[in-house]
Amino acid sequence: MPRGRPVHSIIRNNILEILLSLGKGYGYQVAKVYNEVFPEVSQRSIYYHLKKGIETKEIEIHGIEEEKGQYSWGNTVEKVYYTLGRNASPQGNKAVEDYLQRYHQEWQQPPPVSKKKFTDFVKRFRKGK
């Protein structure tokens, strides 16, 4: 038996199961699904295993997108999307698939609502009171 820590990880295998069902996903999205389906772990642990998965070629970076919005740290956020790599061997987890089918609407991006439409909605709502 080789010395040192084993390369195998239960958390990383669960992340691979999530990426198999999602196709591609960013870190926070993977962490959110993970904590709903599997025993809770920290986001730091999820990001560690995503990075380690890249090193072991179980996970690949699909792309990096910059999203604009109002965040506490500024106007943009950089999302790194991950997908399965060539060394990945997920088995397919029924619990992950069931969860994603139930909450599929959460993962679809809603169309952006303009400020004018929102302001008009608020005005109509207040008139009703």
C-alpha positions in Angstrom: 0.0 0.0 0.0 1.5 3.4 -1.0 2.3 5.9 1.7 0.5 9.1 2.3 -3.2 10.2 2.1 -5.4 8.2 -0.3 -6.5 10.1 -3.4 -10.0 8.8 -3.0 -12.5 11.1 -1.3 -16.2 10.6 -0.4 -16.9 14.3 -0.7 -15.2 14.5 -4.1 -17.2 11.5 -5.3 -20.4 13.2 -4.2 -19.4 16.3 -6.1 -18.9 14.2 -9.2 -22.4 12.8 -8.8 -23.8 16.4 -8.6 -21.8 17.4 -11.7 -23.0 14.4 -13.6 -26.6 15.4 -13.0 -26.1 19.2 -13.5 -23.8 18.9 -16.6 -21.9 22.0 -15.5 -22.1 24.0 -12.3 -20.3 26.7 -10.3 -19.0 26.3 -6.8 -21.8 27.8 -4.8 -24.4 25.9 -6.8 -22.6 22.6 -6.2 -22.3 23.4 -2.5 -26.0 24.3 -2.2 -27.0 21.0 -3.8 -24.4 19.0 -1.8 -25.7 20.4 1.5 -29.3 19.6 0.6 -28.6 16.0 -0.5 -25.6 14.8 1.5 -24.4 15.4 5.1 -23.5 19.1 5.4 -19.9 20.3 4.7 -18.4 23.8 4.5 -18.1 25.7 1.3 -14.4 25.8 1.9 -14.4 22.0 1.7 -16.4 22.0 -1.5 -13.9 24.5 -3.2 -11.0 22.4 -1.9 -12.3 19.3 -3.5 -13.2 21.1 -6.7 -9.5 22.3 -6.9 -8.2 18.8 -6.0 -10.5 17.3 -8.6 -8.9 19.5 -11.2 -5.5 18.3 -10.1 -6.6 14.6 -10.4 -8.3 15.4 -13.7 -11.7 14.2 -12.4 -13.1 17.7 -12.8 -12.4 20.3 -15.5 -13.1 24.0 -15.8 -15.9 24.4 -18.3 -15.6 28.2 -18.4 -15.4 31.4 -16.5 -18.2 33.9 -16.7 -18.5 37.4 -15.3 -21.9 38.4 -14.0 -23.0 41.9 -13.3 -25.2 42.7 -10.3 -25.4 44.5 -7.0 -23.2 42.6 -4.5 -21.8 43.6 -1.2 -18.3 43.5 -2.6 -18.9 45.3 -5.9 -20.8 45.2 -9.2 -19.5 42.0 -10.7 -18.9 38.4 -9.7 -16.8 35.8 -11.5 -18.3 32.3 -11.7 -16.1 29.4 -12.5 -18.1 26.6 -14.1 -17.0 23.0 -13.6 -17.8 19.9 -15.5 -16.7 16.2 -15.3 -13.1 15.5 -16.4 -11.7 12.5 -18.2 -10.8 10.6 -15.0 -14.2 11.0 -13.4 -16.2 7.8 -12.8 -19.5 8.8 -11.3 -22.1 6.0 -10.8 -25.3 8.1 -10.9 -27.0 9.0 -7.7 -30.8 8.8 -7.5 -31.0 11.2 -4.6 -29.2 13.9 -6.5 -31.3 13.4 -9.6 -34.5 13.5 -7.6 -33.5 16.7 -5.8 -32.6 18.4 -9.1 -35.8 17.4 -10.8 -37.9 18.7 -7.8 -36.0 22.1 -7.7 -35.2 22.5 -11.4 -36.8 26.0 -11.5 -34.2 27.3 -9.0 -31.4 26.6 -11.4 -33.0 28.3 -14.4 -32.1 31.9 -14.7 -35.3 34.1 -14.6 -35.4 36.9 -17.2 -34.1 40.2 -15.8 -36.8 42.6 -14.6 -36.2 46.2 -15.5 -36.4 48.8 -12.8 -39.3 50.6 -14.6 -41.4 47.4 -14.5 -40.6 46.8 -10.9 -41.4 50.5 -10.0 -44.7 50.2 -11.8 -45.5 47.0 -9.9 -44.8 48.6 -6.6 -47.0 51.7 -7.5 -49.9 49.4 -8.4 -49.4 47.3 -5.2 -49.4 50.4 -3.0 -52.6 51.8 -4.7 -54.4 48.6 -3.7 -53.7 49.2 0.0 
